Amino acid sequence: MLSKEKLQSCIQHCQTTAGDIRTMAADAQNPAKQSLDQAYSSIDACIKQCQDALNKI
């Protein structure tokens, strides 16, 4: 069974990873910057979906 604690932990981990990606993107140059920006967008969308799921538990 899914627990709020596990989902919150996963969200926090992803938020940390998203911050790391943002930091790397700030230091990168194209085309790596573009790839990192896309990765950030993907993980940000994932975080939002997980937060929505958390709100529905």
Phi and psi in degrees as a GROMACS rama.xvg file:
@    title "Ramachandran Plot"
@    xaxis  label "Phi"
@    yaxis  label "Psi"
@TYPE xy
-72.8197  131.422  LEU-2
-112.135  151.133  SER-3
-60.0786  -38.2047  LYS-4
-63.2374  -43.4559  GLU-5
-64.8005  -42.3751  LYS-6
-67.1783  -41.3746  LEU-7
-62.225  -40.6671  GLN-8
-63.4781  -42.6056  SER-9
-63.35  -43.367  CYS-10
-61.1822  -44.3413  ILE-11
-62.5371  -42.2304  GLN-12
-61.1742  -45.2698  HIS-13
-65.1763  -36.8551  CYS-14
-64.2143  -38.1749  GLN-15
-65.1065  -45.3841  THR-16
-62.1433  -41.5031  THR-17
-60.7409  -41.4167  ALA-18
-62.5222  -40.3444  GLY-19
-63.5712  -41.949  ASP-20
-63.416  -42.5044  ILE-21
-60.8836  -42.6541  ARG-22
-63.2971  -44.6693  THR-23
-64.8536  -39.3842  MET-24
-63.3762  -35.7848  ALA-25
-64.7956  -28.9428  ALA-26
-93.7705  -10.1581  ASP-27
-90.3389  163.523  ALA-28
-119.326  158.707  GLN-29
-60.5671  146.345  ASN-30
-86.6366  -7.56054  PRO-31
-61.4284  -38.7961  ALA-32
-60.266  -42.1054  LYS-33
-62.1947  -41.9853  GLN-34
-65.089  -41.6595  SER-35
-67.4376  -37.9915  LEU-36
-62.6666  -39.3844  ASP-37
-66.2585  -40.6006  GLN-38
-62.2868  -41.8226  ALA-39
-61.8063  -44.3646  TYR-40
-60.7381  -40.1357  SER-41
-66.0418  -46.552  SER-42
-70.2823  -32.1191  ILE-43
-63.9091  -42.1923  ASP-44
-63.7953  -40.3462  ALA-45
-62.0119  -44.8025  CYS-46
-59.2288  -45.4532  ILE-47
-63.2522  -39.3782  LYS-48
-67.5356  -39.4157  GLN-49
-67.8744  -37.8437  CYS-50
-64.2163  -38.1931  GLN-51
-63.9975  -43.0591  ASP-52
-61.8761  -40.9651  ALA-53
-59.9254  -40.2613  LEU-54
-67.5528  -17.9341  ASN-55
-97.2686  -1.61061  LYS-56
